[in-house]
Amino acid sequence: SKPGAGSAFFVELELGRCEDGVPVTIDDSDGTLDTEWACFAGKHILLVDDADTALDLAEWLLHSKIEKVTICKNGQEALDWMAINAAPNLVLMDIQMPVMNGITAVAKMRSNPDLEKIPVIAITADANKQTIEEARSVGVNNYITKPFKPEKLNDIIKQLLSQIG
């Protein structure tokens, strides 16, 4: 390229996608995880969001840091998945989704002894005080508002994962 003219780069990423209501799990156990996150090797995050853009961004951020990421498109799908699989180490849960919203899903998680202690980060575009208070009242551990900065999401995840060891 010429100075001041810029450059064009093309990147191909293989991203999983939830097809026909079947959650997708990405397993990056090939040893290429970000070294800053090496202490979290073996951790599993459940990402629950119905917005493709949010899923793409969060999945991209998480995939390089966390070994296993499972994606569900709504709260009911997430609860159904957790009922038949090993519980994840952390859940990123959108608040506003069809079928079952994040508030209801977290409330149901907290009423289940097998799921009640899993840390939950709420993801919301609606950052008003009432929404945040409602999320906290059902047991959300922390929250992040859309659009979010990758560094902030990283910090919140690292903080919660370090608390569970």
Contacts in CASP RR format, 6 or more apart in sequence:
PFRMAT RR
TARGET T0000
AUTHOR 0000-0000-0000
METHOD contacts of the structure
MODEL  1
SKPGAGSAFFVELELGRCEDGVPVTIDDSDGTLDTEWACFAGKHILLVDD
ADTALDLAEWLLHSKIEKVTICKNGQEALDWMAINAAPNLVLMDIQMPVM
NGITAVAKMRSNPDLEKIPVIAITADANKQTIEEARSVGVNNYITKPFKP
EKLNDIIKQLLSQIG
1 7 0 8 1.000
13 60 0 8 1.000
15 56 0 8 1.000
15 59 0 8 1.000
15 60 0 8 1.000
16 24 0 8 1.000
16 26 0 8 1.000
16 59 0 8 1.000
16 71 0 8 1.000
17 24 0 8 1.000
17 71 0 8 1.000
18 24 0 8 1.000
18 71 0 8 1.000
18 72 0 8 1.000
18 73 0 8 1.000
18 77 0 8 1.000
21 73 0 8 1.000
21 77 0 8 1.000
23 70 0 8 1.000
23 71 0 8 1.000
23 72 0 8 1.000
23 77 0 8 1.000
23 81 0 8 1.000
24 70 0 8 1.000
24 71 0 8 1.000
25 68 0 8 1.000
25 69 0 8 1.000
25 70 0 8 1.000
25 71 0 8 1.000
26 59 0 8 1.000
26 63 0 8 1.000
26 68 0 8 1.000
26 69 0 8 1.000
26 70 0 8 1.000
27 67 0 8 1.000
27 68 0 8 1.000
28 63 0 8 1.000
28 64 0 8 1.000
28 66 0 8 1.000
28 67 0 8 1.000
28 68 0 8 1.000
29 42 0 8 1.000
29 67 0 8 1.000
29 68 0 8 1.000
33 41 0 8 1.000
33 64 0 8 1.000
33 65 0 8 1.000
33 66 0 8 1.000
33 67 0 8 1.000
34 64 0 8 1.000
34 65 0 8 1.000
36 65 0 8 1.000
37 65 0 8 1.000
37 66 0 8 1.000
37 158 0 8 1.000
39 162 0 8 1.000
40 65 0 8 1.000
40 66 0 8 1.000
40 67 0 8 1.000
40 158 0 8 1.000
40 161 0 8 1.000
41 67 0 8 1.000
42 66 0 8 1.000
42 67 0 8 1.000
42 68 0 8 1.000
43 66 0 8 1.000
43 67 0 8 1.000
43 68 0 8 1.000
43 89 0 8 1.000
43 90 0 8 1.000
43 161 0 8 1.000
44 66 0 8 1.000
44 67 0 8 1.000
44 68 0 8 1.000
44 69 0 8 1.000
44 70 0 8 1.000
44 86 0 8 1.000
44 88 0 8 1.000
44 89 0 8 1.000
44 90 0 8 1.000
45 62 0 8 1.000
45 66 0 8 1.000
45 68 0 8 1.000
45 69 0 8 1.000
45 70 0 8 1.000
45 88 0 8 1.000
45 89 0 8 1.000
45 90 0 8 1.000
45 91 0 8 1.000
45 92 0 8 1.000
45 157 0 8 1.000
46 69 0 8 1.000
46 70 0 8 1.000
46 72 0 8 1.000
46 78 0 8 1.000
46 81 0 8 1.000
46 82 0 8 1.000
46 88 0 8 1.000
46 90 0 8 1.000
46 91 0 8 1.000
46 92 0 8 1.000
47 55 0 8 1.000
47 58 0 8 1.000
47 59 0 8 1.000
47 62 0 8 1.000
47 69 0 8 1.000
47 70 0 8 1.000
47 71 0 8 1.000
47 72 0 8 1.000
47 91 0 8 1.000
47 92 0 8 1.000
48 71 0 8 1.000
48 72 0 8 1.000
48 73 0 8 1.000
48 74 0 8 1.000
48 75 0 8 1.000
48 77 0 8 1.000
48 78 0 8 1.000
48 91 0 8 1.000
48 92 0 8 1.000
48 93 0 8 1.000
48 94 0 8 1.000
48 97 0 8 1.000
48 102 0 8 1.000
48 105 0 8 1.000
49 55 0 8 1.000
49 58 0 8 1.000
49 71 0 8 1.000
49 73 0 8 1.000
49 92 0 8 1.000
49 93 0 8 1.000
49 94 0 8 1.000
49 97 0 8 1.000
49 123 0 8 1.000
50 73 0 8 1.000
50 74 0 8 1.000
50 94 0 8 1.000
50 97 0 8 1.000
50 98 0 8 1.000
51 94 0 8 1.000
54 94 0 8 1.000
54 123 0 8 1.000
54 146 0 8 1.000
55 71 0 8 1.000
57 150 0 8 1.000
58 92 0 8 1.000
58 123 0 8 1.000
58 153 0 8 1.000
59 69 0 8 1.000
59 71 0 8 1.000
61 150 0 8 1.000
61 153 0 8 1.000
61 154 0 8 1.000
62 69 0 8 1.000
62 157 0 8 1.000
63 69 0 8 1.000
65 154 0 8 1.000
65 157 0 8 1.000
66 157 0 8 1.000
70 81 0 8 1.000
70 85 0 8 1.000
70 88 0 8 1.000
72 78 0 8 1.000
72 81 0 8 1.000
73 97 0 8 1.000
74 97 0 8 1.000
74 98 0 8 1.000
74 99 0 8 1.000
74 100 0 8 1.000
74 105 0 8 1.000
75 93 0 8 1.000
75 97 0 8 1.000
75 99 0 8 1.000
75 100 0 8 1.000
75 101 0 8 1.000
75 102 0 8 1.000
75 104 0 8 1.000
75 105 0 8 1.000
76 99 0 8 1.000
76 100 0 8 1.000
76 105 0 8 1.000
77 99 0 8 1.000
78 91 0 8 1.000
78 93 0 8 1.000
78 105 0 8 1.000
79 100 0 8 1.000
79 105 0 8 1.000
79 108 0 8 1.000
79 109 0 8 1.000
82 88 0 8 1.000
82 109 0 8 1.000
82 115 0 8 1.000
87 114 0 8 1.000
87 115 0 8 1.000
87 118 0 8 1.000
88 118 0 8 1.000
89 118 0 8 1.000
89 119 0 8 1.000
89 161 0 8 1.000
89 164 0 8 1.000
90 118 0 8 1.000
90 119 0 8 1.000
90 120 0 8 1.000
90 121 0 8 1.000
90 157 0 8 1.000
90 160 0 8 1.000
90 161 0 8 1.000
90 164 0 8 1.000
91 106 0 8 1.000
91 109 0 8 1.000
91 118 0 8 1.000
91 119 0 8 1.000
91 120 0 8 1.000
91 121 0 8 1.000
92 120 0 8 1.000
92 121 0 8 1.000
92 123 0 8 1.000
92 157 0 8 1.000
93 102 0 8 1.000
93 105 0 8 1.000
93 106 0 8 1.000
93 120 0 8 1.000
93 121 0 8 1.000
93 122 0 8 1.000
93 123 0 8 1.000
93 140 0 8 1.000
94 102 0 8 1.000
94 122 0 8 1.000
94 123 0 8 1.000
94 124 0 8 1.000
95 101 0 8 1.000
95 102 0 8 1.000
95 103 0 8 1.000
95 122 0 8 1.000
95 123 0 8 1.000
95 124 0 8 1.000
95 126 0 8 1.000
95 131 0 8 1.000
95 135 0 8 1.000
96 102 0 8 1.000
96 124 0 8 1.000
96 125 0 8 1.000
96 126 0 8 1.000
102 122 0 8 1.000
103 134 0 8 1.000
103 135 0 8 1.000
103 138 0 8 1.000
106 120 0 8 1.000
106 122 0 8 1.000
106 135 0 8 1.000
106 138 0 8 1.000
106 139 0 8 1.000
106 140 0 8 1.000
107 138 0 8 1.000
107 139 0 8 1.000
109 115 0 8 1.000
109 116 0 8 1.000
109 118 0 8 1.000
109 120 0 8 1.000
110 116 0 8 1.000
110 138 0 8 1.000
110 139 0 8 1.000
119 141 0 8 1.000
119 142 0 8 1.000
119 160 0 8 1.000
119 161 0 8 1.000
119 163 0 8 1.000
119 164 0 8 1.000
120 139 0 8 1.000
120 140 0 8 1.000
120 141 0 8 1.000
121 140 0 8 1.000
121 141 0 8 1.000
121 142 0 8 1.000
121 143 0 8 1.000
121 144 0 8 1.000
121 153 0 8 1.000
121 156 0 8 1.000
121 157 0 8 1.000
121 160 0 8 1.000
122 132 0 8 1.000
122 135 0 8 1.000
122 140 0 8 1.000
122 142 0 8 1.000
122 143 0 8 1.000
122 144 0 8 1.000
123 143 0 8 1.000
123 144 0 8 1.000
123 145 0 8 1.000
123 146 0 8 1.000
123 148 0 8 1.000
124 131 0 8 1.000
124 132 0 8 1.000
124 135 0 8 1.000
124 143 0 8 1.000
124 144 0 8 1.000
124 145 0 8 1.000
124 146 0 8 1.000
125 145 0 8 1.000
125 146 0 8 1.000
127 143 0 8 1.000
127 145 0 8 1.000
132 143 0 8 1.000
135 143 0 8 1.000
136 143 0 8 1.000
141 160 0 8 1.000
142 156 0 8 1.000
142 159 0 8 1.000
142 160 0 8 1.000
144 152 0 8 1.000
144 153 0 8 1.000
144 156 0 8 1.000
END
